[in-house]
Amino acid sequence: MIDNLDELVAKAVDNKQEIKREGLRLKIGDSEEDFRISGIGEKTVKIEKFVKYEDMIEAAELGKEDSLQLAIMKVIDEFEASDDS
């Protein structure tokens, strides 16, 4: 495994098109989630995932406490708009 920042950046940037096609699969809670690597730059890697509202409700109904869907739903549910105009 690469342990040097400059090597990591160089390899990512040099191979960004191929790496972006690979995607990313992560285990979150009881399920595996697929993410798209949408950007690779000199400082960061950007990943994306579309999460349907229906999947959030289903995760809540099934009691999937450690799911990505429920985590996002919690952020939305607990959001309070600021009074700044």
C-alpha positions in Angstrom: 0.0 0.0 0.0 1.3 3.5 -0.9 2.3 5.4 2.2 3.7 8.5 0.5 1.4 11.5 -0.3 3.2 12.5 -3.5 3.2 8.9 -4.8 -0.5 8.6 -4.0 -1.4 11.8 -5.8 0.8 11.1 -8.8 -0.7 7.6 -9.3 -4.3 8.8 -8.9 -3.8 11.7 -11.3 -1.9 9.7 -13.9 -4.6 7.0 -13.9 -7.7 9.1 -13.2 -9.7 8.0 -16.2 -9.2 4.3 -15.5 -9.7 4.7 -11.8 -13.0 6.6 -12.3 -14.3 3.6 -14.3 -13.6 1.3 -11.4 -16.0 2.8 -9.0 -16.0 2.1 -5.3 -17.9 -0.5 -3.1 -18.1 0.1 0.6 -19.8 -2.0 3.4 -22.0 0.3 5.4 -24.0 -1.4 8.1 -25.4 -4.7 6.7 -25.2 -3.8 3.1 -22.7 -2.9 0.4 -23.1 0.5 -1.3 -21.7 1.4 -4.7 -20.3 4.8 -5.2 -19.1 6.5 -8.4 -15.7 8.2 -8.4 -16.6 11.4 -10.2 -13.5 13.4 -9.8 -9.7 13.0 -9.2 -7.6 16.0 -8.7 -4.3 17.2 -7.1 -5.9 17.5 -3.7 -9.0 15.4 -3.5 -11.1 12.5 -4.8 -14.8 13.1 -5.2 -17.3 10.3 -4.8 -21.0 10.3 -5.5 -24.1 8.2 -4.9 -27.7 8.8 -5.6 -29.9 7.8 -2.7 -33.7 7.6 -3.3 -36.1 8.9 -0.8 -38.0 5.6 -1.1 -34.9 3.8 0.0 -34.6 6.1 3.1 -38.2 5.3 4.1 -37.7 1.6 3.5 -34.5 1.5 5.6 -36.4 3.2 8.4 -39.3 0.8 8.2 -36.9 -2.2 8.2 -35.0 -0.8 11.2 -31.6 -0.6 9.4 -30.0 1.7 12.0 -26.5 1.6 10.4 -27.6 2.2 6.8 -26.4 5.1 4.7 -30.0 5.7 3.7 -31.1 6.2 7.4 -28.0 8.4 8.1 -29.0 10.8 5.3 -32.6 10.7 6.3 -31.5 11.7 9.9 -29.6 14.7 8.5 -32.7 15.9 6.6 -35.0 15.2 9.5 -32.9 17.0 12.1 -32.1 20.0 9.8 -33.2 23.4 11.1 -33.0 26.4 8.8 -31.1 29.3 10.1 -32.8 32.7 10.6 -30.2 34.4 8.4 -31.8 36.2 5.5 
